[in-house]
Every structure is written in C-alpha cells, then in structure tokens.
Amino acid sequence: MEKTLSTLIFLLIYVAGFLSISGFGKLILIKNNFGSRENFFEFGIYGFLLLLILSYFLQFILGGSYLVNILIFVTGLALYFLFKSKKNKIKTHFIFLFLLVFFVGLLISKTHEDFYFYHYFSIKELFENNLRIGVDNLNTRFFYSSLFIYNQILYVIPFLNFKLVHIPIFYLYICSIGYFLFNIYKIKNNDQNLYSIFCILILIVKFTRLSEFGYDYAAQFLLLIVFHKIFFFSDNMEEFKKAILIFILSVLLRPISLFFFPIFLYLIKNRNIIKINKLGILWISILSAAIIIILSSSFLRTGCIFYPITNTCFDEKKVFWSQKNYIEDHSNEIKNWAKGFYHQENTKFTKINDPKLFSSKFNWFKYWIELHFFYKIFEFLIILVLSFLITYIYFQKEKLSSNQKLFSRN
C-alpha cells in the first residue's frame, strides 16, 4: 500500500511538473504569437530554456530555496492553464496517455553512471550554497557539469529533497519523442514523416534507460529537432526563430554542440530567413543571456572565459582559483582514454606504456577499434542503418501503393 501511494504521488508530481515547464514554454511562444505551427511538446523545451536562465540569475540573489522552487512550480502550472492554445490543438487525454506510457520507462530506469560520481554533488553544492567563486577547487570534476543542473535544482522540494532531480532530463527525452510523434500526426509529408519515424526509432531503441543518455545525448536530441526545423521549414522565419532557441538550449546543456554550428550555417545559407534585425527583442535577449551565462559560469568556476578552450584560461598568478593546469591535464587524459590507452590490457595487442608513443603515428587506432568501435559505435551504426532501411522501405511501399491507386483511377 505504501509503495502504491508513493508511486501515485510520484506520478502526480511527474505530470504536474511537465505541465508546469510547458507553462513557461507557452509564455514564450503564445505570448509572442508563434503558434502557426504549434507543437505541444515544444512548450517543454522552451520552458527549460527560460527556467535555466531564470534559475542561473536567481542563484546570485537567493541561492537554492524550497520556497522559490515551489513558487516557480505553481507559477508554471498557472501559466499552462492561463494561456490557451487554439491552433493545432492536441487533446488532453492524449497528453496524459503519452506521459503515462513513458512514466513506466521512468520507473524502470536508473540514473547515469556518473550521477553519484559528480553530478549529484554539483547539484547539491549549487542548491545549498550561493554561487561561489572557484567552486571547482572543491571537486575538480565540477567544471564540466552541465548547466542543466540549474534546471535540476528547481526540483529539490521539501520532504523529497534531491529525489526528483533526475526527472528534468527525462522530460527532454519525452519532449523529443513527442515532438516527432506530433509531426507525424499533423503533417502529411512523406519526407518529414520518414525523418520523424527514423528519429523516434533511434530514440526509443537505442536510449532505453536514463543511464544511456546523460547530458551529452540530451543535447543531441535537441539538435535533431533543430535540423528538422531548418531543413524542412527553410523559408519559415517563425520556425527559424524556434530553431535558434532550441540550439541555444543545446549549447547550454553541452558547449560541444557549437561544433554543429557550421552545419546549420551551411543549411541556411543563401536563404531569406537570415535577417538578424527580424529576430526581435526576445530572441536577442535570450541569446545575450545565454552567452553571459556560458562565459560567466565558466569564469567563476574555472578561471577560464570558455573552459573547453584552454587558451582562454587565466594563469593562477592572475586568477587564484584558475583550473588551467588541471584542465590541460584532464584534456590529455580524456584524449588518451578515448583512444583506449587505459584499457589496453583488454585487447590482444601488446601494451604501450608511453602515452606519447601510443598517440603518435596512429599506434592507438587498432586499440580504439577493438575497445570502442565495436563496443559503442558499430552497434549504434547497425541500429541507424536498420532503422533507416525499415522506415524507407515502408514509405516506398506507401508511395507505390498511392501511385497504383492513382493510376487505376485514371
């Protein structure tokens, strides 16, 4: 009985939390009349962006607070029911059914393997203290904690404390799936449906538990949506603006998303939508806030303007909390780990003890193939290819069937 009651309470918070986040997303879209191609599941994504920005600046003033978290939670719910959606309206019972189906996935999931290694302590440190200069000196792994922890601290509530902080990352997962499902339901376009089904298959088949998609994968989910908007709605300024917001959130989750920026520039080149003067005050404000958050957070934590680039790090003599030396060492350590240096004993090849010799002249390549390629990449490539082939064959049959019906009528 006690477990049943706990599960029902968890379900109630799960649904109410999703609606609360969506309420802040409605504040951005509906308030600014961006509903001509309204997708319900986008509300949650834009809500996360707004709340991350709000939470970051609140930390300078209040630090973590149960009262603030409850007020934000209730405000989001009020906004959700205040702003009524008129275009492409989705039935309420479908929303609850969708959330209920994936709630089962949440119950059987476990958190990311690194969660208790440093993610949890990053969230705990942030909630229990105001922003502190050089906090990464307490735990050197804090410096690459995602800024998404500013969303997670909003789920620290009385009695349950830190037990709900893993829910927001799951929301992004179901928002991504819901986004593509909604497109299939509303848009009768074979190319778009092919892409949407392909993305859904990848999300469901590959990422079946929370531990399989940490902050890195969550950012990639968002990039799939950004690509969809830019590629399939290339002449729609409204969708381009939405894509900018989602890309900003992706970068906030993981700065490595910036590496995809040249691809998006290539996709949108020579198109009329690239007019910065039409982006509006809201978009310029959010973009400016995101830049301030990324740079100031990096500097306050590590003494680097942008920690992924060690050249932006100050020397310890100028900035006493600087993590420049550690970041450089850690960068080399990660490169060696990615190449398989620390797990050579698990291969059939002779161990190379010198890391410089290991990394030179592609000596590492055969180790990487055996350790990482077949373990992580090959499996994923098979899933990608099979998912694409199944989806493509299905739509080819549908297209052939439609052509035959049209031919028979003529």
MARDRENRO-375597 format. One line per field, with one value per residue (C-alpha): residue in one letter; x, y, z; residue number from 1. Coordinates in Angstrom, 2 decimals. Layout:
REM residues N
resn = c(A	...) $
x = c(X	...) $
y = c(Y	...) $
z = c(Z	...) $
resi = c(NUM	...) $
REM end
This chain:
REM residues 410
resn = c(M	E	K	T	L	S	T	L	I	F	L	L	I	Y	V	A	G	F	L	S	I	S	G	F	G	K	L	I	L	I	K	N	N	F	G	S	R	E	N	F	F	E	F	G	I	Y	G	F	L	L	L	L	I	L	S	Y	F	L	Q	F	I	L	G	G	S	Y	L	V	N	I	L	I	F	V	T	G	L	A	L	Y	F	L	F	K	S	K	K	N	K	I	K	T	H	F	I	F	L	F	L	L	V	F	F	V	G	L	L	I	S	K	T	H	E	D	F	Y	F	Y	H	Y	F	S	I	K	E	L	F	E	N	N	L	R	I	G	V	D	N	L	N	T	R	F	F	Y	S	S	L	F	I	Y	N	Q	I	L	Y	V	I	P	F	L	N	F	K	L	V	H	I	P	I	F	Y	L	Y	I	C	S	I	G	Y	F	L	F	N	I	Y	K	I	K	N	N	D	Q	N	L	Y	S	I	F	C	I	L	I	L	I	V	K	F	T	R	L	S	E	F	G	Y	D	Y	A	A	Q	F	L	L	L	I	V	F	H	K	I	F	F	F	S	D	N	M	E	E	F	K	K	A	I	L	I	F	I	L	S	V	L	L	R	P	I	S	L	F	F	F	P	I	F	L	Y	L	I	K	N	R	N	I	I	K	I	N	K	L	G	I	L	W	I	S	I	L	S	A	A	I	I	I	I	L	S	S	S	F	L	R	T	G	C	I	F	Y	P	I	T	N	T	C	F	D	E	K	K	V	F	W	S	Q	K	N	Y	I	E	D	H	S	N	E	I	K	N	W	A	K	G	F	Y	H	Q	E	N	T	K	F	T	K	I	N	D	P	K	L	F	S	S	K	F	N	W	F	K	Y	W	I	E	L	H	F	F	Y	K	I	F	E	F	L	I	I	L	V	L	S	F	L	I	T	Y	I	Y	F	Q	K	E	K	L	S	S	N	Q	K	L	F	S	R	N) $
x = c(0.00	2.81	4.63	1.41	0.80	4.41	4.11	0.87	2.46	5.46	3.13	1.23	4.44	5.74	2.63	2.26	5.96	5.71	2.71	4.49	7.52	5.21	3.52	6.74	7.17	3.72	4.77	7.44	5.51	1.86	2.63	4.74	2.19	4.36	1.65	1.03	2.88	2.37	3.68	2.61	5.81	7.91	6.48	8.52	11.75	11.32	10.22	13.53	15.43	13.57	13.87	17.59	18.19	15.90	17.46	21.00	20.38	18.32	21.38	23.22	20.43	18.86	20.81	18.77	15.39	12.49	10.07	11.34	11.12	7.51	6.57	8.13	6.35	2.94	3.55	4.28	1.02	-0.89	0.70	-0.15	-3.87	-3.84	-2.53	-4.99	-3.77	-6.12	-4.09	-3.23	-4.79	-3.91	-6.42	-5.71	-6.33	-3.66	-1.14	-1.84	-1.76	1.61	3.02	1.66	3.26	6.67	6.20	6.69	10.05	10.98	10.17	12.39	15.25	18.33	20.40	23.54	26.58	28.41	25.47	26.75	30.32	29.97	26.55	24.77	27.40	27.26	23.51	23.81	26.57	24.58	21.34	22.84	25.13	25.04	27.29	30.82	33.97	36.31	33.90	35.65	38.54	36.26	35.80	37.80	35.09	32.57	33.95	32.33	28.98	26.24	24.44	21.30	21.88	20.22	17.03	17.55	17.88	14.34	13.17	14.60	11.43	10.54	10.40	11.64	14.78	17.02	14.98	13.39	16.42	16.66	13.16	14.01	16.47	13.75	11.35	13.71	13.74	9.95	9.64	11.90	9.87	6.59	7.78	8.32	5.14	3.13	4.68	3.69	0.15	-0.25	1.98	1.16	4.57	6.43	9.91	9.17	7.44	10.38	12.76	10.43	9.92	13.65	14.39	11.74	13.17	16.64	15.44	13.37	15.56	18.98	18.32	16.24	17.31	18.43	21.99	22.18	21.53	23.29	23.62	25.54	22.74	20.05	21.80	21.88	18.13	17.60	19.91	17.69	14.80	16.90	17.87	14.22	13.13	15.92	15.85	12.10	10.94	13.77	11.61	9.69	11.08	8.98	10.49	13.96	13.48	12.34	15.38	17.63	16.05	16.46	20.05	20.82	19.47	21.55	24.71	23.84	23.47	26.73	29.02	30.25	27.03	28.79	30.72	27.48	27.04	28.87	26.47	23.48	25.09	25.52	21.87	20.52	22.94	21.50	18.04	15.98	15.47	18.95	17.96	19.17	17.18	13.97	14.78	13.17	13.95	13.01	15.39	18.26	17.71	17.74	20.82	22.62	21.62	22.88	26.26	26.56	25.67	28.14	31.07	30.41	29.73	32.92	34.98	33.50	34.02	37.32	39.02	38.62	36.49	35.47	36.97	36.81	39.48	42.44	43.89	41.08	42.21	43.98	47.16	46.89	49.01	46.31	43.20	43.83	41.03	42.16	41.94	44.10	46.70	44.11	42.01	45.04	45.99	42.42	42.09	45.11	43.71	40.38	42.14	44.13	41.02	39.12	41.93	41.99	45.30	43.99	42.34	44.99	45.08	41.60	42.90	45.00	47.73	50.99	50.63	52.34	53.25	54.34	51.23	53.11	54.26	50.75	49.21	51.77	51.60	48.12	49.51	46.31	43.96	43.89	43.27	40.43	38.83	38.75	37.82	35.46	34.36	32.71	31.54	29.89	29.90	29.33	26.21	24.79	25.56	23.69	20.66	20.85	21.06	18.33	16.01	16.50	16.01	12.82	11.40	12.47	11.03	7.74	7.38	8.43	5.62	3.17	4.27	3.98	0.53	-0.64	0.67	-1.09	-4.40	-3.99	-3.10	-6.11	-8.45	-7.10) $
y = c(0.00	2.38	1.70	2.21	5.56	6.63	5.71	7.69	10.74	10.37	10.14	13.25	15.26	13.91	15.04	18.34	19.11	18.53	20.86	23.45	23.51	23.64	26.67	28.65	27.50	28.83	32.15	32.40	31.10	32.04	35.40	36.23	34.84	31.96	29.36	28.93	25.59	24.90	21.59	20.94	19.13	22.15	24.04	21.96	22.61	26.38	26.21	24.56	27.34	30.09	28.35	27.70	31.39	32.39	29.86	30.98	34.63	33.75	31.96	35.28	36.67	33.86	30.65	27.47	27.75	25.35	28.28	29.65	26.18	25.74	29.24	28.53	25.16	26.70	29.67	27.30	25.43	28.71	29.81	26.48	26.87	30.65	30.56	28.68	27.10	27.45	26.23	22.57	21.80	18.40	16.54	16.49	12.76	12.04	14.09	12.17	8.82	9.72	10.78	7.64	5.32	6.87	7.04	3.27	3.85	6.33	3.83	1.10	3.43	4.14	7.29	7.94	6.01	9.23	10.73	9.98	10.49	14.23	15.26	14.78	16.72	19.54	19.85	19.62	22.24	24.60	24.29	24.54	27.50	30.70	30.78	30.54	31.61	28.75	26.04	23.60	23.54	21.59	18.90	19.21	17.36	20.14	22.16	20.05	19.64	20.70	23.98	21.84	21.48	24.90	23.23	20.27	22.31	23.59	20.03	19.99	20.20	19.71	16.12	14.62	16.79	15.59	12.53	14.24	15.87	13.19	13.92	17.04	15.16	12.58	15.36	16.42	12.84	12.53	16.05	14.97	11.82	13.72	16.41	13.89	11.94	15.13	15.96	12.55	13.10	16.62	16.83	14.75	14.80	11.57	13.06	14.64	11.52	9.40	11.60	11.73	7.97	7.44	9.75	8.08	4.63	5.83	7.47	4.52	1.62	2.97	5.08	2.78	3.97	7.14	5.86	5.66	9.34	11.78	15.45	14.74	12.76	15.19	17.95	15.70	15.05	18.79	19.01	16.50	18.92	21.91	20.10	19.22	22.83	24.28	21.61	21.11	24.68	26.57	29.53	29.87	32.67	31.54	28.05	29.51	31.55	28.45	26.57	29.30	28.90	25.12	25.37	27.82	25.31	22.55	24.65	25.46	21.74	20.93	23.58	20.87	21.49	24.54	22.19	21.65	25.37	25.33	22.60	24.78	27.76	25.61	24.51	28.03	29.81	31.86	31.82	34.86	33.94	35.08	38.57	39.30	42.53	40.49	38.27	40.62	41.74	38.40	36.34	38.84	38.95	35.17	34.87	37.55	35.91	32.53	33.99	35.74	32.50	30.34	32.75	33.93	30.41	29.14	32.00	31.82	28.07	27.54	30.90	30.35	32.51	29.36	26.25	23.92	26.21	26.23	29.34	31.32	30.23	32.70	31.81	31.06	34.12	36.36	34.38	32.41	29.87	29.09	25.44	25.90	23.27	20.69	21.31	20.85	17.62	16.39	17.16	14.95	12.26	12.26	12.05	9.04	7.42	7.93	6.27	3.30	3.93	2.99	-0.27	-1.82	-4.95	-5.77	-6.11	-8.75	-6.22	-5.51	-2.80	0.55	2.27	5.62	7.77	9.92	6.85	5.41	8.55	9.02	7.63	6.15	3.49	3.89	3.12	-0.69	-0.43	2.03	-0.25	-3.20	-1.26	1.46	0.98	-2.42	-1.65	1.74	2.87	-0.27	-1.25	2.24	2.27	-1.01	0.44	3.57	1.64	-0.86	1.88	3.89	0.89	-0.23	3.29	3.88	0.58	1.30	4.71	3.37	0.82	3.52	5.70	2.78	1.91	5.52	5.68	2.42	3.71	6.94	5.03	2.71	5.67	7.23) $
z = c(0.00	0.91	-2.39	-4.36	-2.64	-3.25	-6.94	-7.30	-5.66	-7.95	-10.98	-9.88	-9.48	-12.80	-14.74	-12.88	-13.36	-17.10	-17.36	-15.23	-17.53	-20.55	-18.99	-19.16	-22.76	-23.58	-22.09	-24.81	-27.82	-27.38	-25.79	-28.84	-31.34	-32.55	-32.87	-36.59	-36.46	-32.81	-31.47	-27.90	-26.97	-27.88	-24.92	-22.51	-24.42	-24.43	-20.80	-19.91	-21.66	-19.83	-16.46	-16.87	-17.47	-14.59	-12.20	-13.01	-12.18	-9.10	-7.73	-7.47	-5.33	-3.33	-3.82	-3.59	-1.92	-1.34	-1.36	-4.67	-6.23	-5.11	-6.35	-9.75	-9.91	-9.13	-11.45	-14.34	-13.73	-13.64	-16.92	-18.54	-17.84	-18.39	-21.96	-24.13	-27.35	-30.32	-33.28	-33.85	-30.51	-29.08	-26.93	-23.19	-22.82	-25.47	-23.47	-20.28	-22.10	-23.62	-20.24	-18.59	-21.16	-20.66	-16.91	-16.94	-18.64	-15.93	-13.17	-14.60	-15.45	-13.44	-13.44	-15.42	-14.19	-13.36	-11.45	-7.94	-9.04	-9.55	-10.99	-7.68	-5.74	-8.30	-7.80	-4.01	-3.90	-6.11	-4.14	-0.67	-1.41	-3.40	-6.44	-5.12	-6.92	-7.72	-6.59	-8.92	-6.48	-4.11	-6.73	-9.93	-11.85	-11.20	-14.10	-16.81	-15.06	-17.45	-16.90	-16.89	-13.15	-12.88	-14.09	-11.79	-8.60	-9.24	-8.50	-4.99	-2.90	0.79	2.13	-1.15	-1.26	-4.15	-5.15	-8.18	-9.79	-12.48	-13.85	-15.94	-18.16	-18.80	-19.77	-22.55	-23.79	-23.98	-25.41	-28.27	-28.95	-28.58	-30.99	-33.80	-32.99	-33.21	-36.60	-37.96	-36.69	-38.07	-41.15	-44.23	-45.84	-46.61	-46.33	-42.96	-41.69	-42.82	-40.84	-37.81	-37.62	-38.10	-35.13	-32.95	-33.65	-32.72	-29.51	-28.35	-29.46	-28.55	-25.47	-23.31	-19.86	-18.14	-17.84	-21.64	-22.17	-19.92	-20.76	-23.97	-25.56	-24.36	-26.31	-29.38	-29.09	-29.40	-32.40	-34.23	-33.78	-34.85	-38.04	-38.71	-38.43	-40.56	-43.27	-43.69	-42.97	-44.62	-45.68	-42.45	-40.28	-37.33	-37.36	-37.79	-34.62	-32.75	-34.05	-32.63	-29.18	-29.21	-30.44	-27.61	-25.07	-26.68	-26.30	-22.68	-21.98	-23.72	-25.29	-27.66	-29.61	-31.03	-33.30	-35.22	-35.87	-39.25	-40.44	-39.64	-41.34	-44.43	-44.31	-44.04	-46.37	-49.21	-47.66	-46.88	-43.23	-42.20	-41.15	-37.64	-37.50	-37.59	-34.66	-32.17	-28.63	-27.03	-29.17	-28.84	-25.06	-24.71	-26.91	-24.88	-21.59	-22.83	-23.80	-20.41	-18.58	-20.52	-20.14	-16.58	-15.30	-16.89	-15.44	-11.93	-11.71	-13.51	-14.11	-17.87	-20.15	-22.02	-20.41	-23.48	-24.99	-22.62	-24.28	-22.62	-19.13	-16.85	-15.03	-11.29	-10.55	-12.05	-11.07	-7.88	-8.50	-12.04	-13.08	-16.17	-15.27	-14.32	-17.43	-19.66	-17.87	-17.89	-21.61	-22.33	-20.05	-21.89	-25.27	-24.08	-22.64	-25.89	-27.81	-25.42	-23.62	-20.16	-21.25	-23.44	-21.29	-22.59	-26.14	-27.89	-28.71	-26.87	-24.24	-24.90	-21.62	-23.08	-23.79	-26.33	-28.27	-28.02	-29.56	-32.32	-35.87	-35.32	-32.97	-30.99	-33.88	-33.59	-29.83	-30.43	-33.00	-30.61	-27.47	-28.61	-32.21	-31.82	-28.29	-28.82	-32.44	-34.52	-32.58	-32.97	-36.71	-37.16	-35.37	-37.51	-40.78	-39.88	-38.61	-41.77	-44.07	-42.32	-42.43	-46.01	-47.28	-45.55	-47.17	-50.55	-50.34	-49.30	-52.22	-54.66	-53.33	-53.72	-57.30	-58.20	-56.84	-58.78	-61.95	-61.61	-61.26	-64.44) $
resi = c(1	2	3	4	5	6	7	8	9	10	11	12	13	14	15	16	17	18	19	20	21	22	23	24	25	26	27	28	29	30	31	32	33	34	35	36	37	38	39	40	41	42	43	44	45	46	47	48	49	50	51	52	53	54	55	56	57	58	59	60	61	62	63	64	65	66	67	68	69	70	71	72	73	74	75	76	77	78	79	80	81	82	83	84	85	86	87	88	89	90	91	92	93	94	95	96	97	98	99	100	101	102	103	104	105	106	107	108	109	110	111	112	113	114	115	116	117	118	119	120	121	122	123	124	125	126	127	128	129	130	131	132	133	134	135	136	137	138	139	140	141	142	143	144	145	146	147	148	149	150	151	152	153	154	155	156	157	158	159	160	161	162	163	164	165	166	167	168	169	170	171	172	173	174	175	176	177	178	179	180	181	182	183	184	185	186	187	188	189	190	191	192	193	194	195	196	197	198	199	200	201	202	203	204	205	206	207	208	209	210	211	212	213	214	215	216	217	218	219	220	221	222	223	224	225	226	227	228	229	230	231	232	233	234	235	236	237	238	239	240	241	242	243	244	245	246	247	248	249	250	251	252	253	254	255	256	257	258	259	260	261	262	263	264	265	266	267	268	269	270	271	272	273	274	275	276	277	278	279	280	281	282	283	284	285	286	287	288	289	290	291	292	293	294	295	296	297	298	299	300	301	302	303	304	305	306	307	308	309	310	311	312	313	314	315	316	317	318	319	320	321	322	323	324	325	326	327	328	329	330	331	332	333	334	335	336	337	338	339	340	341	342	343	344	345	346	347	348	349	350	351	352	353	354	355	356	357	358	359	360	361	362	363	364	365	366	367	368	369	370	371	372	373	374	375	376	377	378	379	380	381	382	383	384	385	386	387	388	389	390	391	392	393	394	395	396	397	398	399	400	401	402	403	404	405	406	407	408	409	410) $
REM end
